[in-house]
């Protein structure tokens, strides 16, 4: 296992634990080469820390996040566009960097 892979995986687990701490059920999509690294689901009232950070507008329903984890913080236009496409599956696209979370 390369050092870069291990650091990326460790960052994914860090984001996963943070989301779980906010009440999300989180699945890691390891090695899938899909637009998302994590899928996070929870019944949302819009009042959680994550909802405020990503400007989630779900109130009283199910919040489904498709999360792309970027340890280095850099997101290409192509990656961001692929992440926007998850909306057709009912997910809110989110980019996680060491600085925090942001919706796309």
C-alpha positions, 0 to 999 in steps of 0.5 A: 500500500502506497503512502499516498493511498494510506493518507487518502484512506485515513482522511476518508475515515476522519471525514466518515467519523465526523459525519457519524458523530453528527448522526449520519449513517456512512458507507465508504466506497473504497476503490470504486472510482465513482464520483463519491468516496462516502455516502452519508444518510440521516433524517435531517431537521437542518439544524446539524453542524454539517447541514449549516456548513454545506447549506443543506436545505432539507427540512424534516426529510432524509438528507443523503450526501455524496462526499468526495474527500480531497486531502490535498484540497484541490478539486478539478473542474471534472471532479466537481462536475461529476459530483454535481451529477449525483443530484440525479440520484437524490444526493447532495454533492459535498467536497470534504477538505482539511478546511471543512465541507462545502456543497457543490 
